[in-house]
Amino acid sequence: MQTISDNTLLDKLKTEDGSSFELLYKFYFPSVASYIKQNLGNNEDAEDIFQEAIIVLLQKVRQPNFILTSSLKTYLYAVAKNLWLKRLRDNKIKFADDELSLVNYKTESDIFELEPVKSKEEKVESWLLKITKNCQNVLMALFFYEVPMDSLMVKMGWKNKHTASNQKHKCIQQIKNIKEKEA
């Protein structure tokens, strides 16, 4: 596999060399697509977001004071991730429960900045990945997709609303326990 340095690729982007775009897609699109597909998106969403991330990169590269402080892959991934989270927020995909609320998003001026501190979205995402798959499905259905409890009860094969409510509580408790361990 042919590799190219980040600086060489940035220089090619500045001159809008067509091969630079092919290289961006070849080396960096798969990780962005994987992230978006794992977070309520599809391949078309991934392509749209990746194109938007490239536009942001091109705008930044053209600025005379632009200095890449991370790898190009990390930068593009972070920009794409923030664009995707913004799109989800704009489409009102968020948790409804106060305990898991994603209401405090970054301001638009901060959206393209890389920051080492985990955002609230990243924390919730990491907590979700640490709970059981069943609870991931329950919480995603209830809070992301806003599936009514009655519908979820039928889908999951629970006998009554009390059982459904207990399952929801147990899943939220898993998140709370992980949150406490990390505090």
Residue pairs with C-beta under 8 A, 6 or more apart in sequence:
4 23
6 68
6 71
6 72
7 68
9 20
9 23
9 24
9 72
10 61
10 68
10 72
12 19
12 20
12 23
13 20
13 24
13 57
13 58
13 61
14 61
14 62
21 54
24 54
24 76
25 50
27 73
28 50
28 72
28 73
28 76
28 77
29 46
29 47
29 50
31 73
31 77
32 46
32 49
32 50
32 53
32 76
32 77
32 80
32 81
33 43
33 46
33 47
33 50
35 77
35 80
35 81
35 84
36 42
36 45
36 46
36 49
36 80
36 84
37 43
37 46
39 84
39 88
39 125
40 88
40 93
40 144
41 49
41 84
45 84
45 87
49 80
49 83
49 84
49 87
50 76
50 80
52 80
52 83
53 76
53 79
53 80
53 83
54 76
56 79
56 83
56 112
57 75
57 76
57 79
60 66
60 112
68 75
69 114
70 78
70 114
74 114
75 114
78 114
79 112
82 106
82 111
82 112
83 111
85 105
85 119
85 121
86 105
86 108
86 111
88 94
89 102
89 105
93 144
94 101
94 102
94 103
94 143
94 144
95 101
95 102
95 124
95 139
95 143
95 144
96 142
96 143
96 146
97 142
97 143
97 172
99 172
99 175
99 176
100 124
100 139
100 143
100 172
100 175
102 120
102 121
102 124
104 120
105 119
105 120
105 121
106 119
118 126
123 179
123 182
127 175
127 178
127 179
128 136
128 139
128 140
128 175
129 136
130 178
131 139
131 171
131 174
131 175
131 178
132 171
132 174
134 171
135 170
135 171
135 174
138 152
138 156
138 167
138 168
138 171
139 168
139 171
139 172
139 175
141 147
141 152
141 155
142 149
142 152
142 168
147 155
149 161
149 164
149 165
149 168
150 161
152 158
152 164
153 160
153 161
153 163
153 164
156 164
156 167
158 164
158 167
